[in-house]
């Protein structure tokens, strides 16, 4: 079971030196995946509601470090763990430049990059970076096309689309991974899961009750079969952002909150039944760096024993 940890990045843990420390320590503990997320601002009067509900997460998101810069630092602090984004708001950058940045990180890390992409939820962030809120799905499809062209198009790279035109060009820089780094997509809508099955290497899932998670995951499998692809080849990276409690909570509260044992039981069941790769985000569970690392150790030990 590949086990992932969200690197310190936002709120009280927004400290690049801490990111490097935790990356090295998590790899030493035995974590196989290290992840960063992507936010650029928190609007004072948001036009779109936060999908997670409540204000605690938004308050911590007011301090948020750049995900790709942190992965670059983590690459130098680790030798084995894969490095990924869950999720990168890729539409905020021109895809030709994004391809170059991601290629550089993959080379720097020796081929350890997982490219996790989402559409985000904040209309205000799109406005701030000068990208239209409408037409996100089509923009994502073409972004993936441009990335594919730069990564797998041979030395003669070209693309003609509704949003971008790349003239026939020579680009010799290639990722360490061939044909390209794995691309995973987020989202829980039927359209998002259809896209996962049709053209991604996996899904960046969220902590849902297992029956709901199973149903959503099956949508991606159905799409893969319809596209003539092997659904068993798809990865499911399952992210949980829990509040860790000292005493057991009602089962219906898991995985939003619960003891380490309860949360580890949920993740182990998802891994056994669905092949999920757990991704544990402890930003809201820990108060200090030492507590974050201690909890990371407890989760690793609990899941290693299952």
Backbone as CSV, one residue per row, in Angstrom:
resi,resn,N_x,N_y,N_z,CA_x,CA_y,CA_z,C_x,C_y,C_z
1,UNK,0.842,-1.186,0.000,0.000,0.000,0.000,0.890,1.252,0.000
2,UNK,1.029,1.961,-1.132,1.794,3.212,-1.123,1.115,4.228,-0.214
3,UNK,1.872,4.814,0.690,1.313,5.729,1.682,1.839,7.135,1.437
4,UNK,0.923,8.108,1.380,1.291,9.481,1.083,1.014,10.425,2.228
5,UNK,1.804,11.510,2.288,1.652,12.549,3.306,1.660,13.909,2.631
6,UNK,0.734,14.780,3.029,0.742,16.163,2.559,1.870,16.922,3.255
7,UNK,2.724,17.558,2.478,3.832,18.314,3.049,3.339,19.591,3.701
8,UNK,4.001,20.056,4.770,3.648,21.344,5.376,3.682,22.453,4.324
9,UNK,2.581,23.201,4.250,2.479,24.175,3.159,1.640,25.391,3.495
10,UNK,0.658,25.245,4.393,-0.261,26.359,4.606,-0.569,26.523,6.087
11,UNK,-1.215,27.647,6.390,-1.571,27.934,7.774,-0.346,28.027,8.659
12,UNK,-0.430,27.464,9.848,0.674,27.530,10.813,1.911,26.777,10.334
13,UNK,1.748,25.919,9.316,2.868,25.120,8.830,3.459,25.659,7.527
14,UNK,3.146,26.891,7.170,3.662,27.489,5.937,5.089,27.987,6.161
15,UNK,6.027,27.067,6.139,7.432,27.370,6.398,8.276,26.474,5.486
16,UNK,8.974,27.050,4.487,9.746,26.212,3.560,10.765,25.324,4.260
17,UNK,11.403,25.830,5.324,12.371,25.003,6.038,11.693,23.789,6.667
18,UNK,10.462,23.974,7.163,9.720,22.858,7.742,9.330,21.855,6.656
19,UNK,8.987,22.352,5.482,8.657,21.449,4.379,9.820,20.516,4.084
20,UNK,11.015,21.065,4.010,12.195,20.257,3.720,12.443,19.258,4.851
21,UNK,12.303,19.715,6.090,12.516,18.826,7.237,11.526,17.677,7.234
22,UNK,10.267,17.970,7.010,9.237,16.931,7.045,9.380,15.999,5.851
23,UNK,9.755,16.520,4.689,9.944,15.654,3.527,10.986,14.578,3.831
24,UNK,12.129,14.992,4.378,13.184,14.024,4.699,12.738,13.066,5.802
25,UNK,12.066,13.601,6.828,11.631,12.762,7.943,10.553,11.780,7.515
26,UNK,9.619,12.233,6.683,8.543,11.338,6.231,9.109,10.196,5.396
27,UNK,10.076,10.496,4.551,10.697,9.429,3.779,11.403,8.436,4.700
28,UNK,12.057,8.948,5.739,12.734,8.065,6.696,11.731,7.200,7.458
29,UNK,10.551,7.760,7.766,9.512,6.990,8.438,9.034,5.843,7.552
30,UNK,8.997,6.094,6.252,8.554,5.063,5.331,7.481,5.513,4.362
31,UNK,7.180,6.816,4.321,6.178,7.301,3.377,6.707,7.182,1.950
32,UNK,5.806,6.787,1.044,6.161,6.554,-0.349,5.816,7.716,-1.261
33,UNK,4.916,8.605,-0.819,4.446,9.716,-1.630,4.418,10.976,-0.767
34,UNK,4.830,12.095,-1.343,4.765,13.394,-0.677,4.042,14.355,-1.615
35,UNK,3.083,15.114,-1.055,2.161,15.873,-1.899,2.078,17.334,-1.478
36,UNK,1.808,18.201,-2.449,1.491,19.604,-2.188,0.158,19.935,-2.861
37,UNK,-0.462,21.030,-2.380,-1.742,21.496,-2.918,-1.562,22.905,-3.490
38,UNK,-2.662,23.540,-3.879,-2.554,24.802,-4.622,-3.685,25.749,-4.272
39,UNK,-3.335,26.862,-3.655,-4.248,27.987,-3.449,-3.461,29.267,-3.680
40,UNK,-4.143,30.316,-4.149,-3.438,31.574,-4.382,-3.963,32.698,-3.502
41,UNK,-5.238,32.610,-3.065,-5.795,33.647,-2.202,-7.098,33.162,-1.587
42,UNK,-7.552,33.886,-0.576,-8.878,33.671,0.007,-9.610,35.005,-0.059
43,UNK,-10.638,35.066,-0.876,-11.386,36.315,-1.040,-12.132,36.667,0.241
44,UNK,-12.158,37.957,0.566,-12.879,38.398,1.766,-14.386,38.207,1.622
45,UNK,-14.883,38.344,0.403,-16.313,38.155,0.146,-16.441,37.201,-1.037
46,UNK,-16.236,35.894,-0.817,-16.144,34.947,-1.926,-17.436,34.822,-2.712
47,UNK,-17.265,34.670,-4.025,-18.413,34.498,-4.897,-18.836,33.037,-4.999
48,UNK,-17.928,32.128,-4.693,-18.258,30.703,-4.723,-17.941,30.117,-3.357
49,UNK,-18.831,29.305,-2.808,-18.616,28.765,-1.463,-17.541,27.699,-1.447
50,UNK,-16.838,27.607,-0.328,-15.834,26.566,-0.153,-16.533,25.215,-0.087
51,UNK,-16.163,24.248,-0.938,-16.907,22.982,-0.982,-16.775,22.149,0.283
52,UNK,-15.709,22.385,1.075,-15.551,21.619,2.300,-16.408,22.116,3.444
53,UNK,-17.009,23.305,3.295,-17.828,23.867,4.355,-17.007,24.407,5.503
54,UNK,-17.581,25.327,6.272,-16.903,25.876,7.441,-15.830,26.884,7.072
55,UNK,-15.281,27.539,8.079,-14.306,28.595,7.865,-12.909,28.251,8.342
56,UNK,-12.755,27.147,9.079,-11.445,26.827,9.641,-10.413,26.589,8.548
57,UNK,-10.780,25.832,7.534,-9.846,25.558,6.446,-9.513,26.825,5.691
58,UNK,-10.534,27.641,5.405,-10.281,28.879,4.674,-9.359,29.804,5.456
59,UNK,-9.514,29.855,6.747,-8.645,30.700,7.567,-7.196,30.261,7.425
60,UNK,-6.951,28.967,7.445,-5.578,28.481,7.314,-5.050,28.678,5.900
61,UNK,-5.926,28.732,4.907,-5.488,28.894,3.523,-5.042,30.320,3.205
62,UNK,-5.217,31.233,4.133,-4.778,32.603,3.891,-3.264,32.714,3.819
63,UNK,-2.565,31.723,4.337,-1.114,31.636,4.187,-0.824,30.337,3.452
64,UNK,-0.341,30.446,2.206,-0.232,29.262,1.361,0.992,29.405,0.466
65,UNK,1.906,28.445,0.549,3.136,28.478,-0.232,2.957,27.791,-1.586
66,UNK,3.787,28.171,-2.544,3.681,27.663,-3.904,3.982,26.167,-3.979
67,UNK,3.104,25.385,-4.617,3.273,23.926,-4.602,4.488,23.428,-5.381
68,UNK,4.769,24.008,-6.546,5.862,23.488,-7.364,7.224,23.898,-6.822
69,UNK,7.301,25.070,-6.210,8.548,25.460,-5.563,8.860,24.523,-4.404
70,UNK,7.833,24.171,-3.625,8.048,23.255,-2.503,8.438,21.862,-2.979
71,UNK,7.851,21.385,-4.082,8.257,20.081,-4.596,9.707,20.100,-5.064
72,UNK,10.141,21.236,-5.600,11.543,21.364,-5.997,12.450,21.222,-4.782
73,UNK,12.079,21.890,-3.684,12.864,21.767,-2.453,12.813,20.348,-1.905
74,UNK,11.638,19.726,-1.942,11.496,18.360,-1.433,12.301,17.370,-2.270
75,UNK,12.444,17.642,-3.564,13.225,16.752,-4.417,14.671,16.670,-3.949
76,UNK,15.204,17.808,-3.471,16.578,17.818,-3.000,16.756,17.212,-1.627
77,UNK,15.643,17.044,-0.883,15.712,16.523,0.482,15.382,15.042,0.557
78,UNK,15.021,14.437,-0.570,14.585,13.041,-0.582,15.289,12.291,-1.713
79,UNK,15.218,10.958,-1.649,15.849,10.153,-2.701,14.901,9.097,-3.266
80,UNK,13.844,8.761,-2.530,12.997,7.634,-2.913,11.539,8.003,-3.124
81,UNK,10.976,8.798,-2.239,9.544,9.083,-2.271,9.152,9.816,-3.548
82,UNK,7.994,9.454,-4.084,7.469,10.188,-5.228,6.894,11.511,-4.759
83,UNK,6.880,12.490,-5.663,6.478,13.852,-5.339,5.315,14.241,-6.245
84,UNK,4.212,14.701,-5.628,3.043,14.983,-6.445,2.262,16.189,-5.995
85,UNK,1.311,16.588,-6.831,0.414,17.702,-6.535,-1.003,17.164,-6.411
86,UNK,-1.671,17.564,-5.342,-3.050,17.143,-5.117,-3.818,18.302,-4.474
87,UNK,-4.349,19.144,-5.303,-4.208,19.180,-6.750,-3.594,20.513,-7.173
88,UNK,-2.979,20.481,-8.372,-2.431,21.689,-8.982,-3.502,22.316,-9.861
89,UNK,-3.738,23.612,-9.682,-4.669,24.328,-10.548,-3.930,24.716,-11.827
90,UNK,-3.807,23.742,-12.717,-2.953,23.896,-13.887,-3.447,24.960,-14.854
91,UNK,-4.722,25.305,-14.791,-5.263,26.270,-15.749,-4.776,27.689,-15.479
92,UNK,-4.137,27.912,-14.354,-3.659,29.249,-14.029,-2.344,29.599,-14.714
93,UNK,-1.753,28.637,-15.432,-0.474,28.872,-16.100,-0.566,28.486,-17.563
94,UNK,0.142,29.204,-18.440,0.187,28.761,-19.837,0.760,27.346,-19.906
95,UNK,0.127,26.430,-20.619,0.566,25.029,-20.568,1.972,24.795,-21.100
96,UNK,2.442,25.611,-22.041,3.813,25.431,-22.531,4.818,25.684,-21.416
97,UNK,4.578,26.719,-20.615,5.476,27.006,-19.495,5.311,25.968,-18.389
98,UNK,4.081,25.534,-18.166,3.848,24.509,-17.155,4.566,23.217,-17.536
99,UNK,4.532,22.860,-18.808,5.233,21.662,-19.262,6.718,21.758,-18.942
100,UNK,7.312,22.933,-19.176,8.737,23.105,-18.890,9.025,22.971,-17.400
101,UNK,8.194,23.583,-16.552,8.413,23.509,-15.108,8.281,22.082,-14.598
102,UNK,7.239,21.393,-15.017,7.023,20.028,-14.554,8.121,19.091,-15.073
103,UNK,8.554,19.301,-16.286,9.661,18.507,-16.817,10.917,18.709,-15.985
104,UNK,11.182,19.957,-15.605,12.367,20.260,-14.807,12.304,19.558,-13.454
105,UNK,11.130,19.573,-12.808,10.995,18.898,-11.508,11.174,17.399,-11.670
106,UNK,10.630,16.838,-12.744,10.792,15.404,-12.956,12.268,15.054,-13.158
107,UNK,12.995,15.874,-13.895,14.427,15.638,-14.088,15.187,15.814,-12.783
108,UNK,14.854,16.868,-12.053,15.540,17.154,-10.798,15.351,16.043,-9.782
109,UNK,14.187,15.429,-9.789,13.876,14.378,-8.813,14.274,12.991,-9.296
110,UNK,14.805,12.898,-10.493,15.153,11.585,-11.017,13.949,10.765,-11.428
111,UNK,12.905,11.442,-11.921,11.730,10.723,-12.402,10.760,10.316,-11.319
112,UNK,10.530,11.208,-10.344,9.641,10.853,-9.219,8.372,11.694,-9.165
113,UNK,8.022,12.381,-10.252,6.918,13.327,-10.227,5.599,12.675,-10.629
114,UNK,4.541,12.958,-9.842,3.155,12.665,-10.198,2.440,13.997,-10.389
115,UNK,1.843,14.193,-11.554,1.185,15.459,-11.879,-0.306,15.319,-11.592
116,UNK,-0.751,15.866,-10.470,-2.159,15.832,-10.100,-2.800,17.171,-10.385
117,UNK,-3.844,17.181,-11.201,-4.444,18.417,-11.703,-5.919,18.486,-11.313
118,UNK,-6.345,19.676,-10.892,-7.750,19.938,-10.609,-8.174,21.255,-11.212
119,UNK,-9.471,21.519,-11.142,-10.021,22.765,-11.678,-10.183,23.846,-10.619
120,UNK,-10.039,23.480,-9.336,-10.277,24.467,-8.296,-11.755,24.762,-8.132
121,UNK,-12.050,25.647,-7.193,-13.458,25.941,-6.918,-13.737,27.434,-6.776
122,UNK,-12.676,28.254,-6.717,-12.846,29.675,-6.402,-12.854,30.533,-7.658
123,UNK,-13.987,31.131,-7.949,-14.086,32.062,-9.070,-13.187,33.276,-8.849
124,UNK,-13.007,33.660,-7.591,-12.161,34.814,-7.286,-10.700,34.554,-7.639
125,UNK,-10.223,33.335,-7.422,-8.843,33.015,-7.788,-8.651,33.081,-9.299
126,UNK,-9.617,32.583,-10.050,-9.529,32.672,-11.503,-9.460,34.134,-11.950
127,UNK,-10.283,34.972,-11.349,-10.253,36.387,-11.716,-8.891,37.006,-11.413
128,UNK,-8.318,36.650,-10.266,-7.044,37.234,-9.854,-5.903,36.870,-10.797
129,UNK,-5.937,35.653,-11.365,-4.850,35.228,-12.255,-5.168,35.478,-13.725
130,UNK,-6.321,36.088,-13.985,-6.648,36.482,-15.349,-7.070,35.344,-16.254
131,UNK,-7.686,34.315,-15.679,-8.147,33.162,-16.460,-9.667,33.095,-16.365
132,UNK,-10.375,32.927,-17.481,-11.845,32.878,-17.428,-12.343,31.723,-16.572
133,UNK,-13.362,32.015,-15.787,-14.011,30.992,-14.972,-14.835,30.053,-15.848
134,UNK,-15.507,30.620,-16.841,-16.319,29.804,-17.749,-15.405,29.038,-18.702
135,UNK,-15.840,27.874,-19.089,-15.091,27.088,-20.049,-13.910,26.335,-19.459
136,UNK,-13.973,26.070,-18.142,-12.830,25.414,-17.479,-12.572,24.018,-18.035
137,UNK,-13.634,23.273,-18.290,-13.447,21.894,-18.739,-12.728,21.850,-20.088
138,UNK,-13.155,22.692,-21.013,-12.495,22.726,-22.319,-11.055,23.203,-22.193
139,UNK,-10.812,24.148,-21.306,-9.441,24.625,-21.092,-8.564,23.506,-20.521
140,UNK,-9.119,22.696,-19.623,-8.359,21.584,-19.073,-8.030,20.564,-20.163
141,UNK,-9.006,20.239,-20.999,-8.754,19.272,-22.065,-7.607,19.750,-22.961
142,UNK,-7.625,21.027,-23.333,-6.562,21.505,-24.213,-5.232,21.642,-23.479
143,UNK,-5.290,21.970,-22.191,-4.055,21.987,-21.394,-3.401,20.615,-21.413
144,UNK,-4.188,19.570,-21.236,-3.656,18.207,-21.285,-3.085,17.893,-22.667
145,UNK,-3.736,18.392,-23.712,-3.231,18.178,-25.068,-1.857,18.826,-25.245
146,UNK,-1.705,20.048,-24.742,-0.425,20.746,-24.905,0.668,20.057,-24.089
147,UNK,0.354,19.667,-22.855,1.337,18.943,-22.059,1.763,17.666,-22.774
148,UNK,0.811,16.954,-23.321,1.120,15.712,-24.035,2.032,15.994,-25.223
149,UNK,1.764,17.077,-25.931,2.588,17.416,-27.092,4.030,17.690,-26.679
150,UNK,4.216,18.425,-25.601,5.567,18.751,-25.158,6.294,17.535,-24.597
151,UNK,5.553,16.627,-24.000,6.179,15.479,-23.342,6.392,14.294,-24.270
152,UNK,5.536,14.116,-25.256,5.589,12.886,-26.051,5.628,13.138,-27.549
153,UNK,5.701,14.394,-27.979,5.604,14.703,-29.403,6.890,14.566,-30.181
154,UNK,7.903,13.971,-29.601,9.178,13.882,-30.294,9.866,15.239,-30.310
155,UNK,10.830,15.406,-31.178,11.543,16.691,-31.223,10.735,17.762,-31.926
156,UNK,9.762,17.356,-32.742,8.926,18.313,-33.467,7.628,18.515,-32.690
157,UNK,7.584,19.535,-31.834,6.419,19.807,-30.992,5.517,20.808,-31.691
158,UNK,4.245,20.498,-31.735,3.288,21.418,-32.352,1.913,21.183,-31.752
159,UNK,1.078,22.233,-31.783,-0.304,22.119,-31.293,-1.107,23.266,-31.873
160,UNK,-2.303,22.957,-32.331,-3.238,23.978,-32.794,-4.579,23.718,-32.130
161,UNK,-5.043,24.673,-31.345,-6.302,24.506,-30.641,-7.050,25.810,-30.540
162,UNK,-8.180,25.776,-29.834,-9.007,26.967,-29.688,-8.339,28.029,-28.822
163,UNK,-7.490,27.608,-27.874,-6.904,28.542,-26.919,-5.431,28.818,-27.165
164,UNK,-4.690,27.813,-27.624,-3.248,27.984,-27.803,-2.808,27.396,-29.137
165,UNK,-1.789,28.034,-29.714,-1.134,27.512,-30.898,0.357,27.435,-30.625
166,UNK,0.904,26.249,-30.771,2.343,26.046,-30.653,2.859,25.755,-32.057
167,UNK,3.614,26.665,-32.662,4.109,26.414,-34.015,5.082,25.238,-34.014
168,UNK,5.272,24.589,-35.131,6.249,23.496,-35.182,7.578,23.954,-34.597
169,UNK,8.009,23.267,-33.543,9.159,23.727,-32.770,10.008,22.536,-32.352
170,UNK,11.293,22.805,-32.128,12.196,21.784,-31.620,12.337,21.953,-30.123
171,UNK,11.903,20.951,-29.361,12.024,20.948,-27.902,12.686,19.633,-27.520
172,UNK,13.931,19.709,-27.103,14.689,18.506,-26.797,14.597,18.096,-25.328
173,UNK,14.125,19.016,-24.469,14.018,18.700,-23.043,12.856,17.744,-22.827
174,UNK,13.131,16.608,-22.219,12.118,15.599,-21.984,12.135,15.173,-20.525
175,UNK,10.979,14.771,-19.976,10.963,14.266,-18.597,11.826,13.030,-18.448
176,UNK,12.228,12.763,-17.221,12.966,11.526,-16.948,12.077,10.311,-17.140
177,UNK,10.794,10.430,-16.808,9.851,9.325,-16.966,9.358,9.281,-18.409
178,UNK,9.295,8.099,-18.961,8.844,7.935,-20.335,7.594,7.063,-20.367
179,UNK,6.598,7.427,-21.152,6.634,8.553,-22.067,6.445,9.913,-21.416
180,UNK,5.945,9.928,-20.161,5.704,11.190,-19.454,5.429,10.867,-17.999
181,UNK,5.435,11.890,-17.129,5.008,11.659,-15.743,3.539,11.254,-15.700
182,UNK,3.148,10.441,-14.720,1.726,10.109,-14.573,0.889,11.366,-14.353
183,UNK,-0.285,11.393,-14.958,-1.225,12.508,-14.817,-2.473,11.986,-14.122
184,UNK,-2.797,12.586,-12.975,-3.995,12.229,-12.228,-4.898,13.450,-12.173
185,UNK,-6.195,13.224,-12.209,-7.157,14.319,-12.241,-8.084,14.255,-11.035
186,UNK,-8.489,15.439,-10.552,-9.417,15.529,-9.442,-10.845,15.735,-9.919
187,UNK,-11.739,15.993,-8.940,-13.142,16.233,-9.255,-14.017,15.046,-8.900
188,UNK,-15.280,15.319,-8.571,-16.220,14.257,-8.201,-17.470,14.248,-9.071
189,UNK,-17.558,15.150,-10.038,-18.729,15.177,-10.912,-18.639,14.044,-11.919
190,UNK,-19.775,13.628,-12.488,-19.723,12.592,-13.537,-18.803,12.977,-14.692
191,UNK,-18.809,14.267,-15.070,-17.930,14.703,-16.171,-16.471,14.554,-15.791
192,UNK,-16.130,14.871,-14.537,-14.740,14.741,-14.088,-14.303,13.289,-14.091
193,UNK,-15.169,12.382,-13.611,-14.813,10.961,-13.583,-14.761,10.372,-14.981
194,UNK,-15.590,10.876,-15.887,-15.516,10.429,-17.277,-14.163,10.814,-17.874
195,UNK,-13.688,12.006,-17.559,-12.388,12.456,-18.072,-11.254,11.617,-17.482
196,UNK,-11.358,11.285,-16.205,-10.338,10.432,-15.583,-10.216,9.123,-16.341
197,UNK,-11.335,8.462,-16.576,-11.294,7.173,-17.245,-10.839,7.266,-18.682
198,UNK,-11.156,8.379,-19.330,-10.854,8.519,-20.752,-9.403,8.867,-21.032
199,UNK,-8.780,9.667,-20.130,-7.451,10.136,-20.525,-6.440,10.287,-19.396
200,UNK,-6.772,9.972,-18.171,-5.825,10.152,-17.065,-5.233,8.808,-16.640
201,UNK,-4.222,8.901,-15.785,-3.615,7.706,-15.194,-4.215,7.375,-13.838
202,UNK,-5.093,8.241,-13.345,-5.723,7.973,-12.066,-6.555,9.135,-11.600
203,UNK,-7.180,8.932,-10.440,-8.099,9.906,-9.853,-7.582,10.346,-8.502
204,UNK,-7.650,11.638,-8.249,-7.347,12.209,-6.940,-8.657,12.270,-6.168
205,UNK,-8.936,11.229,-5.413,-10.206,11.111,-4.718,-10.211,11.814,-3.378
206,UNK,-11.391,11.910,-2.793,-11.586,12.561,-1.499,-12.244,11.576,-0.548
207,UNK,-12.110,11.860,0.737,-12.608,10.955,1.757,-14.128,10.921,1.823
208,UNK,-14.722,9.948,1.176,-16.163,9.725,1.202,-16.440,8.409,1.922
209,UNK,-17.644,8.228,2.436,-17.998,6.904,2.942,-17.738,5.852,1.869
210,UNK,-17.300,4.680,2.271,-16.875,3.681,1.297,-17.924,3.347,0.231
211,UNK,-19.214,3.223,0.577,-20.181,2.940,-0.498,-20.227,4.056,-1.542
212,UNK,-20.174,5.319,-1.087,-20.172,6.437,-2.034,-18.888,6.467,-2.842
213,UNK,-17.773,6.204,-2.183,-16.491,6.187,-2.878,-16.474,5.098,-3.948
214,UNK,-17.015,3.942,-3.602,-17.071,2.832,-4.560,-17.891,3.223,-5.788
215,UNK,-19.026,3.871,-5.579,-19.889,4.261,-6.699,-19.213,5.285,-7.600
216,UNK,-18.565,6.272,-6.992,-17.884,7.302,-7.786,-16.736,6.691,-8.573
217,UNK,-15.963,5.823,-7.933,-14.807,5.207,-8.581,-15.246,4.342,-9.761
218,UNK,-16.418,3.737,-9.645,-16.921,2.914,-10.736,-17.218,3.748,-11.977
219,UNK,-17.564,5.033,-11.801,-17.783,5.902,-12.952,-16.509,6.034,-13.780
220,UNK,-15.380,6.169,-13.110,-14.106,6.249,-13.827,-13.811,4.929,-14.531
221,UNK,-14.098,3.815,-13.869,-13.867,2.515,-14.490,-14.751,2.327,-15.725
222,UNK,-16.019,2.748,-15.628,-16.923,2.643,-16.777,-16.396,3.458,-17.946
223,UNK,-15.910,4.653,-17.650,-15.373,5.518,-18.701,-14.142,4.900,-19.345
224,UNK,-13.269,4.314,-18.519,-12.072,3.679,-19.065,-12.446,2.541,-20.009
225,UNK,-13.410,1.716,-19.598,-13.833,0.607,-20.453,-14.422,1.130,-21.765
226,UNK,-15.218,2.212,-21.679,-15.821,2.777,-22.886,-14.765,3.336,-23.829
227,UNK,-13.642,3.785,-23.277,-12.554,4.338,-24.089,-11.566,3.272,-24.540
228,UNK,-11.852,2.009,-24.220,-10.955,0.938,-24.612,-9.698,0.860,-23.778
229,UNK,-9.759,1.366,-22.552,-8.607,1.356,-21.660,-8.850,0.358,-20.524
230,UNK,-7.771,-0.035,-19.875,-7.859,-0.990,-18.773,-8.188,-0.258,-17.479
231,UNK,-9.383,-0.443,-16.913,-9.720,0.271,-15.674,-8.823,-0.112,-14.510
232,UNK,-8.278,-1.325,-14.531,-7.420,-1.749,-13.437,-6.083,-1.007,-13.414
233,UNK,-5.760,-0.344,-14.519,-4.508,0.413,-14.570,-4.638,1.784,-13.916
234,UNK,-5.864,2.219,-13.622,-6.073,3.527,-13.012,-5.681,3.504,-11.538
235,UNK,-5.029,4.556,-11.094,-4.695,4.724,-9.684,-5.773,5.538,-8.982
236,UNK,-6.010,5.234,-7.739,-6.899,6.015,-6.884,-6.085,6.524,-5.698
237,UNK,-5.801,7.825,-5.703,-5.128,8.464,-4.569,-6.218,9.071,-3.694
238,UNK,-6.346,8.577,-2.472,-7.459,8.936,-1.592,-6.979,9.885,-0.506
239,UNK,-7.383,11.141,-0.620,-6.947,12.162,0.332,-7.944,12.297,1.478
240,UNK,-7.416,12.329,2.712,-8.225,12.645,3.877,-7.573,13.806,4.619
241,UNK,-8.399,14.721,5.086,-7.952,15.890,5.861,-8.647,15.855,7.220
242,UNK,-8.322,14.899,8.068,-9.144,14.675,9.257,-8.752,15.545,10.441
243,UNK,-9.678,15.641,11.356,-9.389,16.062,12.727,-9.186,14.780,13.523
244,UNK,-8.042,14.640,14.158,-7.733,13.414,14.900,-8.187,13.587,16.343
245,UNK,-8.967,12.640,16.828,-9.518,12.707,18.179,-8.863,11.669,19.080
246,UNK,-8.905,11.931,20.376,-8.354,10.977,21.335,-9.299,9.808,21.569
247,UNK,-10.608,10.089,21.512,-11.617,9.057,21.756,-12.354,8.715,20.474
248,UNK,-12.834,7.481,20.350,-13.561,7.089,19.140,-14.782,7.967,18.908
249,UNK,-15.093,8.186,17.647,-16.260,8.970,17.242,-17.238,8.036,16.547
250,UNK,-18.500,8.465,16.365,-19.442,7.637,15.605,-18.900,7.335,14.213
251,UNK,-19.150,6.146,13.715,-18.578,5.719,12.436,-18.966,6.649,11.296
252,UNK,-20.150,7.273,11.405,-20.559,8.161,10.315,-19.703,9.420,10.231
253,UNK,-18.922,9.711,11.284,-18.037,10.875,11.256,-16.709,10.591,10.552
254,UNK,-16.389,9.315,10.374,-15.135,8.910,9.724,-15.349,8.955,8.202
255,UNK,-14.435,9.548,7.398,-13.074,9.942,7.749,-12.885,11.426,8.028
256,UNK,-13.977,12.181,8.242,-13.789,13.604,8.553,-13.076,13.782,9.886
257,UNK,-13.317,12.890,10.800,-12.681,12.939,12.108,-12.678,11.539,12.704
258,UNK,-11.820,11.346,13.704,-11.756,10.059,14.344,-10.391,9.812,14.944
259,UNK,-10.236,8.702,15.641,-8.945,8.333,16.203,-8.031,7.847,15.074
260,UNK,-6.738,7.750,15.380,-5.811,7.218,14.384,-6.248,5.832,13.957
261,UNK,-6.677,5.012,14.914,-7.102,3.650,14.588,-8.322,3.655,13.667
262,UNK,-9.312,4.517,13.948,-10.501,4.579,13.110,-10.159,5.031,11.686
263,UNK,-9.342,6.078,11.593,-8.990,6.617,10.284,-8.129,5.635,9.503
264,UNK,-7.191,4.989,10.191,-6.361,3.986,9.533,-7.207,2.807,9.069
265,UNK,-8.226,2.436,9.856,-9.118,1.363,9.448,-9.875,1.704,8.178
266,UNK,-10.345,2.949,8.096,-11.038,3.400,6.880,-10.108,3.337,5.675
267,UNK,-8.885,3.858,5.818,-7.942,3.889,4.700,-7.522,2.474,4.300
268,UNK,-7.333,1.601,5.282,-6.961,0.218,4.981,-8.077,-0.489,4.218
269,UNK,-9.324,-0.222,4.615,-10.454,-0.839,3.919,-10.545,-0.337,2.484
270,UNK,-10.326,0.963,2.279,-10.359,1.525,0.929,-9.229,0.965,0.081
271,UNK,-8.073,0.749,0.701,-6.946,0.169,-0.031,-7.236,-1.274,-0.420
272,UNK,-7.805,-2.030,0.511,-8.076,-3.438,0.246,-9.171,-3.621,-0.799
273,UNK,-10.222,-2.805,-0.709,-11.366,-2.991,-1.595,-11.187,-2.307,-2.938
274,UNK,-10.586,-1.107,-2.935,-10.547,-0.294,-4.144,-9.132,-0.052,-4.671
275,UNK,-8.132,-0.572,-3.973,-6.758,-0.313,-4.388,-6.307,1.109,-4.119
276,UNK,-6.925,1.779,-3.163,-6.630,3.181,-2.903,-5.231,3.367,-2.334
277,UNK,-4.602,4.479,-2.691,-3.330,4.916,-2.123,-3.643,6.055,-1.141
278,UNK,-3.553,5.831,0.167,-3.904,6.871,1.128,-2.992,8.089,1.016
279,UNK,-3.599,9.251,1.152,-2.889,10.527,1.242,-3.424,11.226,2.484
280,UNK,-2.568,11.379,3.491,-2.997,11.914,4.783,-2.505,13.346,4.917
281,UNK,-3.443,14.264,5.116,-3.134,15.679,5.321,-3.374,16.005,6.792
282,UNK,-2.315,16.370,7.507,-2.402,16.591,8.955,-2.379,18.064,9.340
283,UNK,-2.608,18.944,8.383,-2.583,20.376,8.693,-3.594,20.756,9.771
284,UNK,-4.751,20.093,9.761,-5.801,20.432,10.730,-5.813,19.484,11.926
285,UNK,-4.915,18.502,11.916,-4.874,17.541,13.017,-3.775,17.863,14.019
286,UNK,-2.714,18.537,13.561,-1.553,18.813,14.415,-1.456,20.299,14.732
287,UNK,-0.852,20.588,15.881,-0.660,21.986,16.282,0.789,22.433,16.171
288,UNK,1.711,21.495,16.172,3.128,21.816,16.110,3.806,20.887,15.112
289,UNK,4.993,21.263,14.608,5.722,20.362,13.708,6.017,19.008,14.339
290,UNK,6.391,18.999,15.626,6.677,17.723,16.282,5.434,16.848,16.358
291,UNK,4.279,17.477,16.615,3.039,16.701,16.665,2.681,16.170,15.278
292,UNK,2.918,16.965,14.254,2.644,16.516,12.895,3.470,15.272,12.566
293,UNK,4.760,15.310,12.877,5.608,14.160,12.590,5.248,12.957,13.463
294,UNK,4.863,13.211,14.704,4.462,12.107,15.570,3.209,11.429,15.024
295,UNK,2.225,12.226,14.599,1.018,11.654,14.014,1.327,10.922,12.718
296,UNK,2.216,11.479,11.920,2.606,10.802,10.684,3.174,9.424,10.996
297,UNK,3.985,9.350,12.045,4.532,8.059,12.456,3.454,7.100,12.928
298,UNK,2.477,7.617,13.666,1.400,6.762,14.173,0.566,6.206,13.009
299,UNK,0.252,7.055,12.032,-0.523,6.583,10.895,0.265,5.552,10.094
300,UNK,1.549,5.801,9.902,2.350,4.843,9.161,2.364,3.486,9.868
301,UNK,2.582,3.500,11.171,2.645,2.246,11.920,1.291,1.538,11.894
302,UNK,0.208,2.310,12.048,-1.122,1.699,12.066,-1.450,1.042,10.732
303,UNK,-1.062,1.702,9.629,-1.377,1.147,8.313,-0.399,0.052,7.921
304,UNK,0.835,0.144,8.389,1.807,-0.909,8.078,1.433,-2.231,8.731
305,UNK,0.660,-2.152,9.802,0.299,-3.381,10.525,-0.985,-4.004,10.003
306,UNK,-1.638,-3.368,9.029,-2.909,-3.901,8.517,-2.648,-4.877,7.366
